[in-house]
Amino acid sequence: MVAVFIDRCFWHSCPEHSAAPTTNADYWDPKLARNRQRDADNTATLQSAGWLVIRAWEQTPPEDIAAQVAAVVVARP
Ligand SMILES: [Zn+2]
């Protein structure tokens, strides 16, 4: 089983394209931190249930993601 997430840059804090909002930082900082924590929790929960988890950023070309999925499926024992 393979779970593939395509994470949006802003909502998931992409290191290349996301900067913390400067307005309403009191709202956005904890909100984005919760998103990152939820991503980590979801990944850990799926992995502990035996799933292979692939997380890609929205800027990743679809063919690269497909190649990644193929590689993990082929490599899986
Ligand atoms: Zn990005």
N, CA, C, O and the ligand as a Tripos MOL2 file, in Angstrom:
@<TRIPOS>MOLECULE
protein
  309   307    78     0     0
PROTEIN
NO_CHARGES

@<TRIPOS>ATOM
      1 N           0.8480   -1.1790    0.0000 N.3       1 MET1
      2 CA          0.0000    0.0000    0.0000 C.3       1 MET1
      3 C           0.8890    1.2360    0.0000 C.2       1 MET1
      4 O           1.8380    1.3420    0.7770 O.2       1 MET1
      5 N           0.5700    2.1390   -0.8630 N.am      2 VAL2
      6 CA          1.3410    3.3720   -0.9870 C.3       2 VAL2
      7 C           0.3960    4.5560   -0.8400 C.2       2 VAL2
      8 O          -0.6280    4.6300   -1.5190 O.2       2 VAL2
      9 N           0.7380    5.4620    0.0320 N.am      3 ALA3
     10 CA         -0.0280    6.7040    0.2020 C.3       3 ALA3
     11 C           0.8140    7.8430   -0.3550 C.2       3 ALA3
     12 O           1.9700    8.0240    0.0290 O.2       3 ALA3
     13 N           0.2280    8.5970   -1.2520 N.am      4 VAL4
     14 CA          0.9520    9.7140   -1.8740 C.3       4 VAL4
     15 C           0.2500   11.0170   -1.5100 C.2       4 VAL4
     16 O          -0.9410   11.1920   -1.7640 O.2       4 VAL4
     17 N           0.9980   11.9030   -0.9230 N.am      5 PHE5
     18 CA          0.4840   13.2280   -0.5780 C.3       5 PHE5
     19 C           1.1720   14.2560   -1.4560 C.2       5 PHE5
     20 O           2.3940   14.2410   -1.6060 O.2       5 PHE5
     21 N           0.3870   15.1440   -2.0330 N.am      6 ILE6
     22 CA          0.9340   16.2770   -2.7690 C.3       6 ILE6
     23 C           0.6600   17.5000   -1.9010 C.2       6 ILE6
     24 O          -0.4680   17.9880   -1.8290 O.2       6 ILE6
     25 N           1.7030   17.9820   -1.2480 N.am      7 ASP7
     26 CA          1.5250   19.0590   -0.2730 C.3       7 ASP7
     27 C           1.6150   20.4320   -0.9350 C.2       7 ASP7
     28 O           2.5510   20.7130   -1.6830 O.2       7 ASP7
     29 N           0.6350   21.2750   -0.6510 N.am      8 ARG8
     30 CA          0.6640   22.6560   -1.1430 C.3       8 ARG8
     31 C           1.7170   23.4350   -0.3610 C.2       8 ARG8
     32 O           1.8690   23.2640    0.8480 O.2       8 ARG8
     33 N           2.4320   24.2830   -1.0710 N.am      9 CYS9
     34 CA          3.5790   24.9610   -0.4730 C.3       9 CYS9
     35 C           3.1980   25.8030    0.7480 C.2       9 CYS9
     36 O           3.8280   25.6930    1.8000 O.2       9 CYS9
     37 N           2.1880   26.6250    0.6120 N.am     10 PHE10
     38 CA          1.8440   27.5040    1.7280 C.3      10 PHE10
     39 C           1.3500   26.7050    2.9330 C.2      10 PHE10
     40 O           1.8460   26.8860    4.0450 O.2      10 PHE10
     41 N           0.3870   25.8340    2.7170 N.am     11 TRP11
     42 CA         -0.2770   25.1590    3.8330 C.3      11 TRP11
     43 C           0.6160   24.1820    4.5700 C.2      11 TRP11
     44 O           0.3950   23.8920    5.7460 O.2      11 TRP11
     45 N           1.6300   23.6730    3.8750 N.am     12 HIS12
     46 CA          2.4820   22.6510    4.4960 C.3      12 HIS12
     47 C           3.9080   23.1530    4.7050 C.2      12 HIS12
     48 O           4.7950   22.3750    5.0560 O.2      12 HIS12
     49 N           4.1320   24.4570    4.4900 N.am     13 SER13
     50 CA          5.4160   25.1010    4.8030 C.3      13 SER13
     51 C           6.5790   24.5760    3.9780 C.2      13 SER13
     52 O           7.5990   24.1500    4.5190 O.2      13 SER13
     53 N           6.4130   24.6100    2.6760 N.am     14 CYS14
     54 CA          7.5080   24.2270    1.7780 C.3      14 CYS14
     55 C           8.7350   25.1030    2.0590 C.2      14 CYS14
     56 O           8.6230   26.3280    2.1140 O.2      14 CYS14
     57 N           9.9010   24.4810    2.2370 N.am     15 PRO15
     58 CA         11.0960   25.2820    2.5300 C.3      15 PRO15
     59 C          11.5370   26.1660    1.3610 C.2      15 PRO15
     60 O          12.2430   27.1530    1.5680 O.2      15 PRO15
     61 N          11.1340   25.8290    0.1540 N.am     16 GLU16
     62 CA         11.5380   26.6220   -1.0140 C.3      16 GLU16
     63 C          10.6030   27.7790   -1.3140 C.2      16 GLU16
     64 O          11.0530   28.8280   -1.7740 O.2      16 GLU16
     65 N           9.3220   27.6130   -1.0680 N.am     17 HIS17
     66 CA          8.3490   28.5930   -1.5550 C.3      17 HIS17
     67 C           7.4490   29.1850   -0.4900 C.2      17 HIS17
     68 O           6.5760   29.9940   -0.8050 O.2      17 HIS17
     69 N           7.6340   28.8140    0.7230 N.am     18 SER18
     70 CA          6.7100   29.2970    1.7370 C.3      18 SER18
     71 C           7.4480   30.1580    2.7570 C.2      18 SER18
     72 O           8.4760   29.7570    3.3030 O.2      18 SER18
     73 N           6.9120   31.3320    3.0000 N.am     19 ALA19
     74 CA          7.4280   32.1870    4.0610 C.3      19 ALA19
     75 C           6.2870   32.4140    5.0480 C.2      19 ALA19
     76 O           5.1200   32.4830    4.6620 O.2      19 ALA19
     77 N           6.6320   32.5260    6.2910 N.am     20 ALA20
     78 CA          5.5980   32.7450    7.2950 C.3      20 ALA20
     79 C           4.9110   34.0810    7.0150 C.2      20 ALA20
     80 O           5.5830   35.0840    6.7720 O.2      20 ALA20
     81 N           3.5880   34.1000    7.0480 N.am     21 PRO21
     82 CA          2.8780   35.3630    6.8150 C.3      21 PRO21
     83 C           3.2780   36.4120    7.8440 C.2      21 PRO21
     84 O           3.4660   36.1150    9.0240 O.2      21 PRO21
     85 N           3.4030   37.6370    7.3690 N.am     22 THR22
     86 CA          3.7960   38.7110    8.2880 C.3      22 THR22
     87 C           2.5770   39.3840    8.9250 C.2      22 THR22
     88 O           2.6880   40.0070    9.9810 O.2      22 THR22
     89 N           1.4200   39.2560    8.2800 N.am     23 THR23
     90 CA          0.2110   39.7900    8.9090 C.3      23 THR23
     91 C          -0.5110   38.6630    9.6300 C.2      23 THR23
     92 O          -0.5170   37.5170    9.1820 O.2      23 THR23
     93 N          -1.1110   39.0100   10.7410 N.am     24 ASN24
     94 CA         -1.8340   38.0370   11.5710 C.3      24 ASN24
     95 C          -0.9600   36.8460   11.9500 C.2      24 ASN24
     96 O          -1.4210   35.7040   11.9640 O.2      24 ASN24
     97 N           0.2880   37.1190   12.2530 N.am     25 ALA25
     98 CA          1.2180   36.0460   12.6020 C.3      25 ALA25
     99 C           0.7310   35.2520   13.8100 C.2      25 ALA25
    100 O           1.0020   34.0560   13.9170 O.2      25 ALA25
    101 N           0.0170   35.9060   14.7150 N.am     26 ASP26
    102 CA         -0.4960   35.1970   15.8920 C.3      26 ASP26
    103 C          -1.4570   34.0860   15.5000 C.2      26 ASP26
    104 O          -1.6000   33.0930   16.2140 O.2      26 ASP26
    105 N          -2.1080   34.2600   14.3710 N.am     27 TYR27
    106 CA         -3.0030   33.2160   13.8750 C.3      27 TYR27
    107 C          -2.2450   32.2000   13.0250 C.2      27 TYR27
    108 O          -2.3540   30.9910   13.2280 O.2      27 TYR27
    109 N          -1.4730   32.7190   12.0680 N.am     28 TRP28
    110 CA         -0.8700   31.8300   11.0690 C.3      28 TRP28
    111 C           0.2430   30.9470   11.6220 C.2      28 TRP28
    112 O           0.3370   29.7790   11.2450 O.2      28 TRP28
    113 N           1.0750   31.4640   12.4920 N.am     29 ASP29
    114 CA          2.1880   30.6460   12.9860 C.3      29 ASP29
    115 C           1.7020   29.3590   13.6480 C.2      29 ASP29
    116 O           2.1680   28.2780   13.2870 O.2      29 ASP29
    117 N           0.7690   29.4440   14.6160 N.am     30 PRO30
    118 CA          0.2810   28.1920   15.2080 C.3      30 PRO30
    119 C          -0.5080   27.3350   14.2230 C.2      30 PRO30
    120 O          -0.4410   26.1070   14.2730 O.2      30 PRO30
    121 N          -1.2570   27.9820   13.3250 N.am     31 LYS31
    122 CA         -2.0370   27.2310   12.3390 C.3      31 LYS31
    123 C          -1.1110   26.3970   11.4500 C.2      31 LYS31
    124 O          -1.3570   25.2100   11.2380 O.2      31 LYS31
    125 N          -0.0500   27.0140   10.9340 N.am     32 LEU32
    126 CA          0.8620   26.2900   10.0490 C.3      32 LEU32
    127 C           1.6720   25.2510   10.8260 C.2      32 LEU32
    128 O           2.0130   24.1970   10.2880 O.2      32 LEU32
    129 N           1.9760   25.5460   12.0780 N.am     33 ALA33
    130 CA          2.6740   24.5610   12.9140 C.3      33 ALA33
    131 C           1.7900   23.3340   13.1400 C.2      33 ALA33
    132 O           2.2680   22.2000   13.1120 O.2      33 ALA33
    133 N           0.4960   23.5740   13.3640 N.am     34 ARG34
    134 CA         -0.4380   22.4340   13.5150 C.3      34 ARG34
    135 C          -0.4880   21.6110   12.2290 C.2      34 ARG34
    136 O          -0.5210   20.3810   12.2770 O.2      34 ARG34
    137 N          -0.4950   22.2820   11.0910 N.am     35 ASN35
    138 CA         -0.5000   21.5460    9.8150 C.3      35 ASN35
    139 C           0.7290   20.6510    9.6980 C.2      35 ASN35
    140 O           0.6260   19.4850    9.3170 O.2      35 ASN35
    141 N           1.9030   21.2140   10.0330 N.am     36 ARG36
    142 CA          3.1320   20.4200    9.9330 C.3      36 ARG36
    143 C           3.0900   19.2310   10.8940 C.2      36 ARG36
    144 O           3.5170   18.1290   10.5490 O.2      36 ARG36
    145 N           2.5700   19.4650   12.1050 N.am     37 GLN37
    146 CA          2.4820   18.3750   13.0720 C.3      37 GLN37
    147 C           1.5030   17.3040   12.5990 C.2      37 GLN37
    148 O           1.7620   16.1090   12.7460 O.2      37 GLN37
    149 N           0.3780   17.7350   12.0300 N.am     38 ARG38
    150 CA         -0.5960   16.7780   11.5160 C.3      38 ARG38
    151 C           0.0040   15.9680   10.3740 C.2      38 ARG38
    152 O          -0.2320   14.7640   10.2770 O.2      38 ARG38
    153 N           0.7810   16.6220    9.5050 N.am     39 ASP39
    154 CA          1.4530   15.8830    8.4270 C.3      39 ASP39
    155 C           2.3490   14.7880    9.0200 C.2      39 ASP39
    156 O           2.3120   13.6390    8.5790 O.2      39 ASP39
    157 N           3.1430   15.1550   10.0110 N.am     40 ALA40
    158 CA          4.0580   14.1850   10.6300 C.3      40 ALA40
    159 C           3.2770   13.0660   11.3070 C.2      40 ALA40
    160 O           3.6510   11.8980   11.2100 O.2      40 ALA40
    161 N           2.1940   13.4210   11.9920 N.am     41 ASP41
    162 CA          1.3760   12.4100   12.6670 C.3      41 ASP41
    163 C           0.7360   11.4590   11.6540 C.2      41 ASP41
    164 O           0.7370   10.2430   11.8440 O.2      41 ASP41
    165 N           0.1930   12.0240   10.5800 N.am     42 ASN42
    166 CA         -0.4460   11.1810    9.5620 C.3      42 ASN42
    167 C           0.5690   10.2480    8.9130 C.2      42 ASN42
    168 O           0.2850    9.0730    8.6800 O.2      42 ASN42
    169 N           1.7430   10.7770    8.6270 N.am     43 THR43
    170 CA          2.7900    9.9390    8.0380 C.3      43 THR43
    171 C           3.1570    8.8000    8.9870 C.2      43 THR43
    172 O           3.2560    7.6470    8.5690 O.2      43 THR43
    173 N           3.3550    9.1210   10.2510 N.am     44 ALA44
    174 CA          3.7440    8.1020   11.2350 C.3      44 ALA44
    175 C           2.6490    7.0580   11.4130 C.2      44 ALA44
    176 O           2.9330    5.8640   11.5100 O.2      44 ALA44
    177 N           1.4020    7.5080   11.4550 N.am     45 THR45
    178 CA          0.2930    6.5720   11.6300 C.3      45 THR45
    179 C           0.2040    5.6110   10.4480 C.2      45 THR45
    180 O           0.0360    4.4050   10.6330 O.2      45 THR45
    181 N           0.3140    6.1430    9.2460 N.am     46 LEU46
    182 CA          0.2470    5.2900    8.0570 C.3      46 LEU46
    183 C           1.4210    4.3150    8.0200 C.2      46 LEU46
    184 O           1.2480    3.1320    7.7260 O.2      46 LEU46
    185 N           2.6280    4.8260    8.3240 N.am     47 GLN47
    186 CA          3.8070    3.9560    8.2860 C.3      47 GLN47
    187 C           3.6870    2.8400    9.3270 C.2      47 GLN47
    188 O           4.0800    1.7020    9.0710 O.2      47 GLN47
    189 N           3.1500    3.1660   10.4860 N.am     48 SER48
    190 CA          3.0330    2.1270   11.5120 C.3      48 SER48
    191 C           1.9830    1.0810   11.1300 C.2      48 SER48
    192 O           1.9870   -0.0290   11.6610 O.2      48 SER48
    193 N           1.0910    1.4340   10.2140 N.am     49 ALA49
    194 CA          0.0960    0.4810    9.7240 C.3      49 ALA49
    195 C           0.5780   -0.2360    8.4590 C.2      49 ALA49
    196 O          -0.1820   -0.9760    7.8350 O.2      49 ALA49
    197 N           1.8450   -0.0130    8.0830 N.am     50 GLY50
    198 CA          2.4170   -0.7400    6.9720 C.3      50 GLY50
    199 C           2.3810   -0.0410    5.6260 C.2      50 GLY50
    200 O           2.7560   -0.6280    4.6110 O.2      50 GLY50
    201 N           1.9350    1.1990    5.6070 N.am     51 TRP51
    202 CA          1.8850    1.9280    4.3450 C.3      51 TRP51
    203 C           3.2560    2.5150    4.0100 C.2      51 TRP51
    204 O           4.0250    2.8880    4.8970 O.2      51 TRP51
    205 N           3.5370    2.5870    2.7360 N.am     52 LEU52
    206 CA          4.6770    3.3640    2.2610 C.3      52 LEU52
    207 C           4.1430    4.7600    2.0020 C.2      52 LEU52
    208 O           3.1490    4.9250    1.2950 O.2      52 LEU52
    209 N           4.7860    5.7510    2.5600 N.am     53 VAL53
    210 CA          4.2970    7.1260    2.4370 C.3      53 VAL53
    211 C           5.2670    7.9440    1.6000 C.2      53 VAL53
    212 O           6.4680    7.9840    1.8650 O.2      53 VAL53
    213 N           4.7220    8.5870    0.5950 N.am     54 ILE54
    214 CA          5.4980    9.5150   -0.2320 C.3      54 ILE54
    215 C           4.8480   10.8750   -0.0940 C.2      54 ILE54
    216 O           3.6470   11.0250   -0.3170 O.2      54 ILE54
    217 N           5.6430   11.8630    0.2750 N.am     55 ARG55
    218 CA          5.1540   13.2350    0.3450 C.3      55 ARG55
    219 C           5.9230   14.0370   -0.6920 C.2      55 ARG55
    220 O           7.1540   14.0190   -0.7200 O.2      55 ARG55
    221 N           5.1910   14.7370   -1.5360 N.am     56 ALA56
    222 CA          5.8140   15.5610   -2.5660 C.3      56 ALA56
    223 C           5.2480   16.9670   -2.4670 C.2      56 ALA56
    224 O           4.1160   17.1720   -2.0290 O.2      56 ALA56
    225 N           6.0620   17.9330   -2.8840 N.am     57 TRP57
    226 CA          5.5800   19.3170   -2.9280 C.3      57 TRP57
    227 C           4.8490   19.5530   -4.2290 C.2      57 TRP57
    228 O           5.0760   18.8610   -5.2220 O.2      57 TRP57
    229 N           3.9860   20.5160   -4.2150 N.am     58 GLU58
    230 CA          3.1680   20.7730   -5.3940 C.3      58 GLU58
    231 C           3.9860   21.1190   -6.6240 C.2      58 GLU58
    232 O           3.5160   20.9330   -7.7460 O.2      58 GLU58
    233 N           5.2040   21.6200   -6.4370 N.am     59 GLN59
    234 CA          6.0070   21.9900   -7.5960 C.3      59 GLN59
    235 C           6.7100   20.7800   -8.2280 C.2      59 GLN59
    236 O           7.3250   20.9040   -9.2870 O.2      59 GLN59
    237 N           6.6210   19.6290   -7.5880 N.am     60 THR60
    238 CA          7.2830   18.4440   -8.1250 C.3      60 THR60
    239 C           6.5650   17.9850   -9.3950 C.2      60 THR60
    240 O           5.3470   17.8090   -9.3830 O.2      60 THR60
    241 N           7.2920   17.7930  -10.4720 N.am     61 PRO61
    242 CA          6.6420   17.3280  -11.7020 C.3      61 PRO61
    243 C           5.9530   15.9760  -11.4670 C.2      61 PRO61
    244 O           6.5160   15.0880  -10.8260 O.2      61 PRO61
    245 N           4.7410   15.8340  -11.9900 N.am     62 PRO62
    246 CA          3.9930   14.5860  -11.7870 C.3      62 PRO62
    247 C           4.7650   13.3480  -12.2240 C.2      62 PRO62
    248 O           4.6580   12.2940  -11.5960 O.2      62 PRO62
    249 N           5.5390   13.4680  -13.2930 N.am     63 GLU63
    250 CA          6.2870   12.2870  -13.7510 C.3      63 GLU63
    251 C           7.3610   11.8930  -12.7350 C.2      63 GLU63
    252 O           7.7020   10.7160  -12.6220 O.2      63 GLU63
    253 N           7.8940   12.8670  -12.0000 N.am     64 ASP64
    254 CA          8.8700   12.5460  -10.9530 C.3      64 ASP64
    255 C           8.1920   11.8040   -9.7970 C.2      64 ASP64
    256 O           8.7490   10.8550   -9.2440 O.2      64 ASP64
    257 N           6.9960   12.2440   -9.4450 N.am     65 ILE65
    258 CA          6.2630   11.5720   -8.3700 C.3      65 ILE65
    259 C           5.9050   10.1510   -8.8020 C.2      65 ILE65
    260 O           6.0360    9.2040   -8.0250 O.2      65 ILE65
    261 N           5.4560   10.0150  -10.0360 N.am     66 ALA66
    262 CA          5.1100    8.6850  -10.5470 C.3      66 ALA66
    263 C           6.3320    7.7700  -10.5190 C.2      66 ALA66
    264 O           6.2200    6.5930  -10.1750 O.2      66 ALA66
    265 N           7.4900    8.3040  -10.8790 N.am     67 ALA67
    266 CA          8.7100    7.5010  -10.8630 C.3      67 ALA67
    267 C           9.0630    7.0890   -9.4360 C.2      67 ALA67
    268 O           9.5360    5.9780   -9.1970 O.2      67 ALA67
    269 N           8.8280    7.9950   -8.4960 N.am     68 GLN68
    270 CA          9.0910    7.6840   -7.0860 C.3      68 GLN68
    271 C           8.1680    6.5660   -6.6070 C.2      68 GLN68
    272 O           8.6010    5.6460   -5.9140 O.2      68 GLN68
    273 N           6.8970    6.6540   -6.9820 N.am     69 VAL69
    274 CA          5.9390    5.6100   -6.5880 C.3      69 VAL69
    275 C           6.3740    4.2850   -7.1920 C.2      69 VAL69
    276 O           6.3990    3.2680   -6.4980 O.2      69 VAL69
    277 N           6.7150    4.2810   -8.4730 N.am     70 ALA70
    278 CA          7.1350    3.0490   -9.1340 C.3      70 ALA70
    279 C           8.3590    2.4550   -8.4510 C.2      70 ALA70
    280 O           8.4450    1.2420   -8.2580 O.2      70 ALA70
    281 N           9.3080    3.3200   -8.0860 N.am     71 ALA71
    282 CA         10.5440    2.8300   -7.4700 C.3      71 ALA71
    283 C          10.2670    2.1750   -6.1240 C.2      71 ALA71
    284 O          10.8350    1.1250   -5.8260 O.2      71 ALA71
    285 N           9.4120    2.7680   -5.3100 N.am     72 VAL72
    286 CA          9.1700    2.1600   -3.9960 C.3      72 VAL72
    287 C           8.3430    0.8880   -4.1190 C.2      72 VAL72
    288 O           8.5150   -0.0460   -3.3350 O.2      72 VAL72
    289 N           7.4590    0.8500   -5.0860 N.am     73 VAL73
    290 CA          6.6490   -0.3620   -5.2720 C.3      73 VAL73
    291 C           7.5370   -1.5070   -5.7470 C.2      73 VAL73
    292 O           7.3970   -2.6380   -5.2820 O.2      73 VAL73
    293 N           8.4490   -1.2140   -6.6720 N.am     74 VAL74
    294 CA          9.3380   -2.2550   -7.1900 C.3      74 VAL74
    295 C          10.3040   -2.7250   -6.0960 C.2      74 VAL74
    296 O          10.6080   -3.9140   -5.9900 O.2      74 VAL74
    297 N          10.7770   -1.7740   -5.2880 N.am     75 ALA75
    298 CA         11.7770   -2.1040   -4.2760 C.3      75 ALA75
    299 C          11.1860   -2.8060   -3.0630 C.2      75 ALA75
    300 O          11.9100   -3.4270   -2.2860 O.2      75 ALA75
    301 N           9.8820   -2.7080   -2.9000 N.am     76 ARG76
    302 CA          9.2570   -3.2720   -1.7120 C.3      76 ARG76
    303 C           9.3920   -4.8030   -1.7310 C.2      76 ARG76
    304 O           9.1090   -5.4480   -2.7410 O.2      76 ARG76
    305 N           9.8240   -5.3650   -0.6120 N.am     77 PRO77
    306 CA          9.9820   -6.8360   -0.5600 C.3      77 PRO77
    307 C           8.6390   -7.5650   -0.6880 C.2      77 PRO77
    308 O           8.5990   -8.7950   -0.6640 O.2      77 PRO77
    309 ZN          7.1590   24.6110   -2.8370 Zn       78 ZN78
@<TRIPOS>BOND
     1     1     2 1
     2     2     3 1
     3     3     4 2
     4     3     5 am
     5     5     6 1
     6     6     7 1
     7     7     8 2
     8     7     9 am
     9     9    10 1
    10    10    11 1
    11    11    12 2
    12    11    13 am
    13    13    14 1
    14    14    15 1
    15    15    16 2
    16    15    17 am
    17    17    18 1
    18    18    19 1
    19    19    20 2
    20    19    21 am
    21    21    22 1
    22    22    23 1
    23    23    24 2
    24    23    25 am
    25    25    26 1
    26    26    27 1
    27    27    28 2
    28    27    29 am
    29    29    30 1
    30    30    31 1
    31    31    32 2
    32    31    33 am
    33    33    34 1
    34    34    35 1
    35    35    36 2
    36    35    37 am
    37    37    38 1
    38    38    39 1
    39    39    40 2
    40    39    41 am
    41    41    42 1
    42    42    43 1
    43    43    44 2
    44    43    45 am
    45    45    46 1
    46    46    47 1
    47    47    48 2
    48    47    49 am
    49    49    50 1
    50    50    51 1
    51    51    52 2
    52    51    53 am
    53    53    54 1
    54    54    55 1
    55    55    56 2
    56    55    57 am
    57    57    58 1
    58    58    59 1
    59    59    60 2
    60    59    61 am
    61    61    62 1
    62    62    63 1
    63    63    64 2
    64    63    65 am
    65    65    66 1
    66    66    67 1
    67    67    68 2
    68    67    69 am
    69    69    70 1
    70    70    71 1
    71    71    72 2
    72    71    73 am
    73    73    74 1
    74    74    75 1
    75    75    76 2
    76    75    77 am
    77    77    78 1
    78    78    79 1
    79    79    80 2
    80    79    81 am
    81    81    82 1
    82    82    83 1
    83    83    84 2
    84    83    85 am
    85    85    86 1
    86    86    87 1
    87    87    88 2
    88    87    89 am
    89    89    90 1
    90    90    91 1
    91    91    92 2
    92    91    93 am
    93    93    94 1
    94    94    95 1
    95    95    96 2
    96    95    97 am
    97    97    98 1
    98    98    99 1
    99    99   100 2
   100    99   101 am
   101   101   102 1
   102   102   103 1
   103   103   104 2
   104   103   105 am
   105   105   106 1
   106   106   107 1
   107   107   108 2
   108   107   109 am
   109   109   110 1
   110   110   111 1
   111   111   112 2
   112   111   113 am
   113   113   114 1
   114   114   115 1
   115   115   116 2
   116   115   117 am
   117   117   118 1
   118   118   119 1
   119   119   120 2
   120   119   121 am
   121   121   122 1
   122   122   123 1
   123   123   124 2
   124   123   125 am
   125   125   126 1
   126   126   127 1
   127   127   128 2
   128   127   129 am
   129   129   130 1
   130   130   131 1
   131   131   132 2
   132   131   133 am
   133   133   134 1
   134   134   135 1
   135   135   136 2
   136   135   137 am
   137   137   138 1
   138   138   139 1
   139   139   140 2
   140   139   141 am
   141   141   142 1
   142   142   143 1
   143   143   144 2
   144   143   145 am
   145   145   146 1
   146   146   147 1
   147   147   148 2
   148   147   149 am
   149   149   150 1
   150   150   151 1
   151   151   152 2
   152   151   153 am
   153   153   154 1
   154   154   155 1
   155   155   156 2
   156   155   157 am
   157   157   158 1
   158   158   159 1
   159   159   160 2
   160   159   161 am
   161   161   162 1
   162   162   163 1
   163   163   164 2
   164   163   165 am
   165   165   166 1
   166   166   167 1
   167   167   168 2
   168   167   169 am
   169   169   170 1
   170   170   171 1
   171   171   172 2
   172   171   173 am
   173   173   174 1
   174   174   175 1
   175   175   176 2
   176   175   177 am
   177   177   178 1
   178   178   179 1
   179   179   180 2
   180   179   181 am
   181   181   182 1
   182   182   183 1
   183   183   184 2
   184   183   185 am
   185   185   186 1
   186   186   187 1
   187   187   188 2
   188   187   189 am
   189   189   190 1
   190   190   191 1
   191   191   192 2
   192   191   193 am
   193   193   194 1
   194   194   195 1
   195   195   196 2
   196   195   197 am
   197   197   198 1
   198   198   199 1
   199   199   200 2
   200   199   201 am
   201   201   202 1
   202   202   203 1
   203   203   204 2
   204   203   205 am
   205   205   206 1
   206   206   207 1
   207   207   208 2
   208   207   209 am
   209   209   210 1
   210   210   211 1
   211   211   212 2
   212   211   213 am
   213   213   214 1
   214   214   215 1
   215   215   216 2
   216   215   217 am
   217   217   218 1
   218   218   219 1
   219   219   220 2
   220   219   221 am
   221   221   222 1
   222   222   223 1
   223   223   224 2
   224   223   225 am
   225   225   226 1
   226   226   227 1
   227   227   228 2
   228   227   229 am
   229   229   230 1
   230   230   231 1
   231   231   232 2
   232   231   233 am
   233   233   234 1
   234   234   235 1
   235   235   236 2
   236   235   237 am
   237   237   238 1
   238   238   239 1
   239   239   240 2
   240   239   241 am
   241   241   242 1
   242   242   243 1
   243   243   244 2
   244   243   245 am
   245   245   246 1
   246   246   247 1
   247   247   248 2
   248   247   249 am
   249   249   250 1
   250   250   251 1
   251   251   252 2
   252   251   253 am
   253   253   254 1
   254   254   255 1
   255   255   256 2
   256   255   257 am
   257   257   258 1
   258   258   259 1
   259   259   260 2
   260   259   261 am
   261   261   262 1
   262   262   263 1
   263   263   264 2
   264   263   265 am
   265   265   266 1
   266   266   267 1
   267   267   268 2
   268   267   269 am
   269   269   270 1
   270   270   271 1
   271   271   272 2
   272   271   273 am
   273   273   274 1
   274   274   275 1
   275   275   276 2
   276   275   277 am
   277   277   278 1
   278   278   279 1
   279   279   280 2
   280   279   281 am
   281   281   282 1
   282   282   283 1
   283   283   284 2
   284   283   285 am
   285   285   286 1
   286   286   287 1
   287   287   288 2
   288   287   289 am
   289   289   290 1
   290   290   291 1
   291   291   292 2
   292   291   293 am
   293   293   294 1
   294   294   295 1
   295   295   296 2
   296   295   297 am
   297   297   298 1
   298   298   299 1
   299   299   300 2
   300   299   301 am
   301   301   302 1
   302   302   303 1
   303   303   304 2
   304   303   305 am
   305   305   306 1
   306   306   307 1
   307   307   308 2
@<TRIPOS>SUBSTRUCTURE
     1 MET1         2 RESIDUE 1 A MET
     2 VAL2         6 RESIDUE 1 A VAL
     3 ALA3        10 RESIDUE 1 A ALA
     4 VAL4        14 RESIDUE 1 A VAL
     5 PHE5        18 RESIDUE 1 A PHE
     6 ILE6        22 RESIDUE 1 A ILE
     7 ASP7        26 RESIDUE 1 A ASP
     8 ARG8        30 RESIDUE 1 A ARG
     9 CYS9        34 RESIDUE 1 A CYS
    10 PHE10       38 RESIDUE 1 A PHE
    11 TRP11       42 RESIDUE 1 A TRP
    12 HIS12       46 RESIDUE 1 A HIS
    13 SER13       50 RESIDUE 1 A SER
    14 CYS14       54 RESIDUE 1 A CYS
    15 PRO15       58 RESIDUE 1 A PRO
    16 GLU16       62 RESIDUE 1 A GLU
    17 HIS17       66 RESIDUE 1 A HIS
    18 SER18       70 RESIDUE 1 A SER
    19 ALA19       74 RESIDUE 1 A ALA
    20 ALA20       78 RESIDUE 1 A ALA
    21 PRO21       82 RESIDUE 1 A PRO
    22 THR22       86 RESIDUE 1 A THR
    23 THR23       90 RESIDUE 1 A THR
    24 ASN24       94 RESIDUE 1 A ASN
    25 ALA25       98 RESIDUE 1 A ALA
    26 ASP26      102 RESIDUE 1 A ASP
    27 TYR27      106 RESIDUE 1 A TYR
    28 TRP28      110 RESIDUE 1 A TRP
    29 ASP29      114 RESIDUE 1 A ASP
    30 PRO30      118 RESIDUE 1 A PRO
    31 LYS31      122 RESIDUE 1 A LYS
    32 LEU32      126 RESIDUE 1 A LEU
    33 ALA33      130 RESIDUE 1 A ALA
    34 ARG34      134 RESIDUE 1 A ARG
    35 ASN35      138 RESIDUE 1 A ASN
    36 ARG36      142 RESIDUE 1 A ARG
    37 GLN37      146 RESIDUE 1 A GLN
    38 ARG38      150 RESIDUE 1 A ARG
    39 ASP39      154 RESIDUE 1 A ASP
    40 ALA40      158 RESIDUE 1 A ALA
    41 ASP41      162 RESIDUE 1 A ASP
    42 ASN42      166 RESIDUE 1 A ASN
    43 THR43      170 RESIDUE 1 A THR
    44 ALA44      174 RESIDUE 1 A ALA
    45 THR45      178 RESIDUE 1 A THR
    46 LEU46      182 RESIDUE 1 A LEU
    47 GLN47      186 RESIDUE 1 A GLN
    48 SER48      190 RESIDUE 1 A SER
    49 ALA49      194 RESIDUE 1 A ALA
    50 GLY50      198 RESIDUE 1 A GLY
    51 TRP51      202 RESIDUE 1 A TRP
    52 LEU52      206 RESIDUE 1 A LEU
    53 VAL53      210 RESIDUE 1 A VAL
    54 ILE54      214 RESIDUE 1 A ILE
    55 ARG55      218 RESIDUE 1 A ARG
    56 ALA56      222 RESIDUE 1 A ALA
    57 TRP57      226 RESIDUE 1 A TRP
    58 GLU58      230 RESIDUE 1 A GLU
    59 GLN59      234 RESIDUE 1 A GLN
    60 THR60      238 RESIDUE 1 A THR
    61 PRO61      242 RESIDUE 1 A PRO
    62 PRO62      246 RESIDUE 1 A PRO
    63 GLU63      250 RESIDUE 1 A GLU
    64 ASP64      254 RESIDUE 1 A ASP
    65 ILE65      258 RESIDUE 1 A ILE
    66 ALA66      262 RESIDUE 1 A ALA
    67 ALA67      266 RESIDUE 1 A ALA
    68 GLN68      270 RESIDUE 1 A GLN
    69 VAL69      274 RESIDUE 1 A VAL
    70 ALA70      278 RESIDUE 1 A ALA
    71 ALA71      282 RESIDUE 1 A ALA
    72 VAL72      286 RESIDUE 1 A VAL
    73 VAL73      290 RESIDUE 1 A VAL
    74 VAL74      294 RESIDUE 1 A VAL
    75 ALA75      298 RESIDUE 1 A ALA
    76 ARG76      302 RESIDUE 1 A ARG
    77 PRO77      306 RESIDUE 1 A PRO
    78 ZN78       309 GROUP 0 **** ****
